[in-house]
């Protein structure tokens, strides 16, 4: 119902000093975005500003090379992408954010411990294939490996491969490493677990690059290596994080 007022709302939010997280806009119509002209995809991004002289928005999002960057997108194209999703009844949101420079975020170790335990117990047996819903925790490695296996055996056509499939795995490892380092630093612990974990970040990045190479040259041998690498990554992560959880519990977090 707010569609006729969307562009005005965006300007008013930006003029008031907010950033805008949007979703429910079809990438197919947004020049420079990851699925532009390739596939209809309800996607999101952050609107950082606008220019009325050339009728563009400044948007931070994954670009056509899958690099998170700032790009200028015509407002008319944005409106077309919004209309496309609405016509498919895929309604999105406009959420206004403002940075509070006076805010200090404290490290919540109890929350970290709770989520680490949840991550380790969410194994593949907890997510039946015939059940709808998302997959979290260690099981993600198994399901992404299963997806890669389907590409390898041909049961999933290469034309349907998702360019993004390995990037979230790599990004997760980077965030996990930051988490380990933050807890170690706060307690003055030796950087034992974070040092062991750092190679997993590099391994995830190598798997991501191998996946990109397959998308380019479709050498089937790469898929088997990626599939095996994901399963090895799961086991290595499980070992390191189990040790870290024990250490946190012993410190009476």
C-alpha positions in Angstrom: 0.0 0.0 0.0 3.0 2.3 0.5 4.3 1.8 -3.0 3.2 5.2 -4.4 5.0 7.0 -1.6 8.2 4.9 -1.5 10.5 7.3 -3.3 9.3 10.2 -1.2 9.9 8.2 2.0 13.4 7.3 0.9 14.3 11.0 0.3 12.8 12.0 3.7 14.7 9.3 5.5 18.0 10.3 3.9 17.3 14.0 4.4 16.8 13.3 8.1 20.3 11.7 8.4 19.4 8.0 8.2 20.8 5.1 6.2 18.1 2.9 4.7 18.3 -0.9 4.5 15.9 -2.1 1.8 14.7 -5.5 0.7 12.1 -6.5 -1.8 13.7 -5.0 -4.9 14.5 -7.1 -8.0 18.2 -7.1 -8.8 17.4 -7.8 -12.4 16.7 -4.1 -13.0 19.5 -2.6 -11.0 22.7 -1.9 -13.1 25.8 -3.0 -11.3 24.0 -5.3 -8.9 24.9 -9.0 -8.6 22.0 -10.4 -10.7 21.5 -7.4 -13.1 20.0 -8.6 -16.4 20.6 -12.3 -15.4 18.0 -13.5 -13.0 15.0 -12.1 -11.2 16.1 -12.0 -7.5 14.4 -10.3 -4.6 17.5 -8.8 -3.0 18.6 -6.1 -0.5 21.1 -3.3 0.0 21.8 -0.1 1.9 20.8 3.3 0.4 23.4 5.8 1.6 22.3 8.9 -0.4 20.7 10.3 -3.5 21.5 12.9 -6.3 18.6 14.7 -7.8 20.7 16.1 -10.6 21.3 12.7 -12.2 18.4 11.0 -10.5 20.5 8.2 -8.8 20.8 6.5 -5.4 24.1 5.6 -3.8 23.7 2.0 -2.8 26.1 -0.3 -0.8 25.6 -3.9 -1.9 27.2 -6.8 -3.6 28.1 -5.8 -7.1 28.2 -7.8 -10.3 31.6 -9.2 -9.3 30.3 -10.2 -5.8 32.3 -7.5 -4.1 30.5 -5.4 -1.5 30.9 -1.9 -2.8 29.2 1.5 -3.3 27.5 2.1 -6.6 25.2 4.6 -8.2 21.9 3.2 -9.4 19.2 5.2 -11.4 16.2 5.9 -9.3 13.9 4.8 -12.2 15.7 1.4 -12.2 15.2 1.1 -8.5 11.5 1.9 -8.9 11.3 -0.8 -11.6 12.9 -3.4 -9.4 10.5 -2.5 -6.6 7.5 -2.8 -8.9 8.7 -6.2 -10.2 8.8 -7.7 -6.7 5.4 -6.2 -5.8 3.8 -7.7 -8.9 5.1 -11.1 -7.7 3.7 -10.3 -4.2 7.2 -10.3 -2.7 6.8 -7.4 -0.4 9.9 -5.9 1.2 10.9 -3.3 3.8 12.5 0.1 4.2 14.3 0.3 7.5 16.0 3.6 8.6 19.2 3.4 10.6 21.3 6.1 12.2 24.8 5.5 13.7 25.0 6.4 17.4 28.6 7.5 17.9 28.2 7.6 21.7 27.2 4.0 21.9 29.6 1.4 23.4 28.9 -2.3 22.6 30.0 -4.6 25.4 31.3 -8.1 24.6 28.5 -10.5 25.8 30.4 -13.6 26.6 27.3 -15.5 27.8 25.6 -14.9 24.5 28.7 -16.0 22.6 28.9 -19.2 24.6 25.3 -20.0 24.0 25.5 -19.4 20.3 28.7 -21.4 20.0 27.1 -24.4 21.7 24.1 -24.1 19.4 26.4 -23.9 16.4 28.1 -27.1 17.4 24.9 -29.1 18.2 23.2 -28.1 15.0 24.5 -31.0 13.0 23.0 -32.4 9.8 20.8 -34.9 11.5 18.7 -32.1 13.0 17.6 -30.8 9.5 15.6 -33.4 7.6 15.7 -32.9 3.8 11.9 -33.0 3.6 11.5 -30.2 6.1 11.2 -26.6 5.2 13.2 -23.8 6.9 16.8 -22.7 7.2 19.9 -24.6 8.2 22.3 -23.3 10.8 25.5 -24.4 12.6 27.9 -27.1 11.5 25.2 -28.6 9.3 25.7 -25.8 6.8 28.9 -27.4 5.6 27.1 -30.7 4.9 24.3 -29.0 3.0 26.6 -26.8 0.9 28.8 -29.9 0.2 25.6 -31.7 -0.8 24.7 -28.9 -3.2 28.2 -29.0 -4.7 27.9 -32.8 -5.1 24.7 -32.3 -7.1 26.5 -30.0 -9.4 29.2 -32.6 -9.7 26.9 -35.5 -10.6 24.7 -33.4 -12.9 21.5 -33.7 -10.8 21.6 -30.0 -10.5 22.2 -28.2 -13.9 25.2 -25.8 -13.9 22.9 -23.1 -15.3 21.2 -23.1 -11.9 24.3 -22.7 -9.7 24.3 -19.9 -7.2 27.4 -17.7 -7.4 27.0 -16.8 -3.7 27.0 -20.3 -2.3 30.6 -20.4 -0.9 30.9 -16.7 0.1 28.8 -16.9 3.2 30.9 -19.9 4.4 34.0 -17.7 4.1 32.4 -14.7 5.7 31.2 -16.8 8.6 34.8 -18.0 9.3 36.0 -14.4 9.3 33.4 -13.4 11.9 34.1 -16.5 14.0 37.8 -15.6 14.1 37.0 -12.1 15.2 34.9 -13.6 18.0 37.6 -15.9 19.2 40.2 -13.1 19.2 37.8 -10.8 21.2 37.3 -13.3 24.0 40.9 -14.2 24.2 42.0 -10.6 24.3 39.4 -9.7 27.0 40.7 -12.5 29.3 44.4 -12.1 28.4 44.5 -15.7 27.1 47.2 -16.8 24.7 45.9 -16.7 21.2 45.8 -20.5 21.0 42.4 -21.2 19.5 42.3 -18.1 17.2 45.7 -19.1 15.9 44.5 -22.6 15.1 41.3 -21.2 13.6 42.9 -18.7 11.3 43.9 -21.3 8.6 40.2 -22.2 8.3 39.5 -18.7 7.1 42.1 -19.1 4.4 40.8 -22.5 3.5 37.3 -21.2 3.2 38.6 -18.4 0.9 40.4 -20.9 -1.3 37.3 -23.0 -1.6 35.4 -19.9 -2.6 37.9 -19.1 -5.3 37.9 -22.6 -6.6 34.1 -22.4 -6.9 34.5 -19.1 -8.8 37.0 -20.9 -11.1 34.5 -23.7 -11.7 31.8 -21.1 -12.6 34.3 -19.7 -15.2 35.7 -22.9 -16.8 33.5 -25.7 -15.4 36.3 -28.1 -14.7 34.5 -30.9 -12.9 37.5 -31.9 -10.9 37.2 -28.7 -8.8 33.9 -29.7 -7.4 35.1 -32.9 -5.8 37.9 -30.9 -4.0 35.4 -28.3 -2.9 33.0 -30.9 -1.6 35.7 -32.7 0.4 37.1 -29.4 1.6 33.8 -28.4 3.1 33.5 -31.6 5.1 37.1 -31.3 6.3 36.4 -27.7 7.3 33.4 -28.8 9.4 35.5 -31.3 11.3 38.3 -28.9 11.9 36.0 -26.2 13.1 34.2 -28.6 15.4 37.5 -29.6 17.1 38.7 -26.1 17.6 35.4 -24.7 18.8 34.7 -27.6 21.2 38.0 -26.8 22.9 37.2 -23.1 23.0 33.7 -23.8 24.6 35.4 -25.9 27.2 37.8 -23.1 28.0 35.0 -20.6 28.3 33.1 -22.8 30.6 36.1 -23.4 32.8 36.5 -19.6 33.1 33.0 -19.5 34.6 31.5 -17.3 31.8 
